[in-house]
Amino acid sequence: MKEKSILHVPLLSPAWKKVAFLFFPLPVVLVIGMALVQMNISPEESAQIIYGFWAIGFGLLNLSREKEEDEMIKSFRLQAFQTGFYWLIWGLGALMLINYLRFGRITSEIFSAYLVLFLLNAYVYAAFQYQKYMATKD
């Protein structure tokens, strides 16, 4: 595959992991600040802000390269994305079932692109970290 191909995704420097970790507490502080200045923000909007920031944080973590990127890490990364999509499908199915049992319908205000991206990136990150842990454990 050519280096300039649209399918080539360059990984970010490991220093981006520090930036990514800022995206986890920042939305909570932002939402609390918005509530304190009485911006009339709804709970659904607050959740979407938090999901969006957390999705960006996990996305940056997933796209940050390791200090040593070898073939094993590349294989782990690919497997983590496959695992993340697998668990996203089951996770969304479970949320739809819970929503149906609770409210009698499968749609809800909670389902948004922010939630889906957050769940996907969280699953990918967890699968990647688990694979690295298992490789160092053996």
N, C-alpha and C positions, 0 to 999 in steps of 0.2 A: 504494500500500500504506500502510495506516495506521501511524503511528509506534508505537502500542501493540500492534501485531499480534505474534503469536507468531513470525512469520517475520522480524521485525526483530531483528537482532543488533547491539547497540551495540558500537562498537569501543572498546578501552581507550585510555587516554592514552599518548602516546609514552614517558612515564616508566616504564611497565611493562616496557619492553624491558630496562632495567637489572635488574629483578627476574627476568625470564626468563633472563638470562645466568647468574644464580646457580644455576639448576637443572641446569646442565651439570657443573660440578665437584663440586657438593654430594653426589650419590649415590656418586661414586667415593670421596670422603673418608669417607662414611658406611659403605660396604661395607668399606673398609680398617679403619676403627675397629671395626666389628663383628667382623672377623677377628682383630684384635689382642686384643680382650677375650674371644675364643674363644666366640662365641655359637652355634657349630655351625650356621652358615648354609651351605646347599648352593650349588654354582655356579649352578644354575638359579634359585634365589631371588635370588642376587646380580645375575644378569642381569635378572631381572624388576624389581628395585628400580631399576637403572640405566635400563632402558627406560621405566619409569613416570615417573621424574623428567625424562628427556629429552623424553618425549611432552608433559609439562606445559610444559616450557621452550619447545619449538617451538610448542605451542598458544598460549601467551601471545604469542610473537613474531608468529604469524599473525593474532591478534586485536588487536594493537596498531596503532593508526592511524598513518599517516605524518604528517609535519609539514604537508604540503599534500595533502589528500585531494580530488582532482579526479575527473572522470569517467574519465580515462585510468587512474588508480590503481584505481578501482573495477572497471574492466574487467579490469585485470591481476589483481586479487584473485580475481575470478570465474574467469578462465581458469586461474589457479594452482590453485584447488580442483579444477577439472575435470581438469587435467593430473595433479594429485596422485592422484586416484582412478584414473586410467588407469594410472599407473605402479605404484600399489599392487596392482592386479590382476595385472600382469605380474610384479612382484616376488614376490608370494605364490606365483604359479604356479611361478616359478623356484625358490623355496625348497622347495616341495613336490616338484618334480622332483629337486632335489639330495638331499633327504632320502630319496626313494624309491631313488635310485641308490646312496646310501650305506648305508642301513639296511634297504631292502626294504619300507618302508611310508611313507605320506605324512604320518602324524601324528607329532608329536614334542612333548616338553615345552617346546621353545623357542617353539612357536606359542601365543600368548596375546593377550589384548586389549591388554596393554601393548606388545607388539611391533608389532601392527597399528597402534595409535594413534601409536606412535613413527614408524613408516615413513610413514604417511599425512601426519603433520605435517611430517616432514622433507622429503618430496617436495613438499608445498605450499609450504613456505618456500623451497626451492631454486628452484622454478618462478617464484615471485614475484620473488625476487632476480634471477634470470636475465632476466626481462622488464624489470625496472627498469634493469638494466645495458645491455641491448640498446637501450632507449629513449634512454638518455643517450649511448650510443655513436654513434647516427645523427646 
